[in-house]
C-alpha cells in the first residue's frame, strides 16, 4: 500500500511522518483512504523503531498565509477588533515548513504532536522534483 518514513525531532514533542505510495500515481488513492477511513493515520504509524542506514529527504518548502480576522470574529472574538483605544485591525496567520525527503513521485506528510496525537499539519507534495 504505502511506504512510511518517520522523522522524529529528538527532545521535541512533534514527529513528522512521510507516506510514500508504492505506486507512482498512488497519491489520490492514499488521500481518499486518509479522508474516508477513520483512524487511517493512527493505524499506519510504525509501532516499533526500525534502524535505517541512509535516509535522504529532498528540499521542499511550503508556505501558507491567510487573514484570520473573519474566522476569529465568527468564533466570537470581536472585542479586540472593536476600535477602542487599543484594538487589532487584522490578524494574519503565516506558516512555513522546509524539509528534505528523496522521492520520485508524489507523497503525503503529516506533523503530529506526540502526547495528544493531534495532527497539526498535513500536506501533499505533488511534484517532489521541483
C-alpha positions in Angstrom: 0.0 0.0 0.0 2.4 2.8 1.2 5.9 3.0 2.5 6.1 5.0 5.7 9.1 7.0 6.9 9.2 8.7 10.2 11.4 11.6 11.2 11.4 12.3 14.9 12.6 15.6 16.3 14.6 14.5 19.3 13.9 16.3 22.5 10.7 17.5 20.9 7.1 16.6 21.2 6.5 16.5 17.5 7.0 13.9 14.8 7.0 14.2 11.1 5.6 11.2 9.2 6.1 10.7 5.4 3.7 8.4 3.5 5.1 7.5 0.1 2.6 5.4 -2.0 4.2 2.3 -3.6 2.7 3.3 -7.0 3.9 6.5 -8.6 0.3 7.5 -9.2 -0.9 6.3 -5.8 -1.4 9.6 -4.0 -5.1 10.1 -4.9 -5.9 6.6 -3.6 -3.9 7.3 -0.4 -5.6 10.7 0.1 -9.0 9.0 -0.3 -8.2 6.5 2.4 -6.9 9.2 4.7 -10.0 11.3 4.3 -12.6 8.5 4.3 -11.3 5.9 6.8 -11.5 7.0 10.4 -8.2 6.4 12.2 -6.2 5.6 9.0 -3.2 7.6 10.0 -3.0 6.1 13.5 -3.4 2.6 12.1 -0.5 3.1 9.7 2.0 4.7 12.1 5.0 2.5 13.0 4.8 0.8 16.4 8.5 -0.1 16.6 11.6 1.7 15.6 13.5 0.4 12.6 17.1 1.4 12.0 17.6 3.0 8.6 21.2 3.2 7.3 20.5 6.1 5.0 17.5 8.4 4.7 17.7 11.4 2.4 15.0 14.0 2.4 14.8 16.3 -0.6 14.4 20.0 0.0 10.9 21.3 -0.2 9.3 24.5 1.1 5.6 25.0 1.9 4.3 28.5 2.7 0.8 29.4 3.7 -0.8 32.5 4.9 -4.3 33.9 5.4 -6.1 36.8 7.1 -7.7 35.1 10.1 -9.7 38.2 11.2 -13.1 37.0 9.9 -12.5 33.5 11.3 -11.8 34.9 14.8 -14.8 37.2 14.6 -17.0 34.2 13.7 -15.6 32.3 16.7 -16.9 35.2 18.9 -13.6 37.1 19.4 -15.0 40.5 18.5 -13.9 42.8 21.3 -10.2 43.1 20.1 -11.5 44.4 16.7 -13.9 46.9 18.2 -11.8 50.0 17.8 -11.3 51.3 21.3 -8.0 53.0 22.4 -6.2 49.7 21.7 -7.5 47.4 19.1 -6.4 44.9 16.4 -7.3 45.9 12.8 -6.4 42.5 11.3 -4.9 39.2 12.3 -2.7 37.2 9.9 -1.6 33.6 10.2 1.6 32.6 8.3 3.4 29.3 8.5 6.2 27.5 6.6 7.9 24.2 6.6 11.3 23.4 5.0 12.5 19.8 4.7 14.4 17.2 2.7 13.0 13.8 1.5 14.0 11.8 -1.6 11.0 10.7 -3.6 10.4 10.2 -7.3 6.7 10.6 -7.1 4.0 12.5 -5.0 3.7 11.8 -1.3 1.9 12.9 1.8 3.4 14.1 5.1 1.9 15.0 8.5 3.3 16.6 11.6 1.8 15.1 14.8 2.0 16.2 18.4 3.2 13.1 20.3 1.4 13.5 23.7 -2.1 14.1 22.4 -1.8 12.5 18.9 -3.3 15.6 17.3 -2.3 16.2 13.7 -1.0 19.8 13.5 -0.2 19.8 9.8 -1.0 17.7 6.8 0.3 18.3 3.3 0.8 16.6 -0.1 3.8 17.2 -2.3 2.6 16.7 -5.9 6.0 17.4 -7.6 8.9 16.5 -5.4 11.4 17.2 -8.3 10.6 20.9 -8.4 
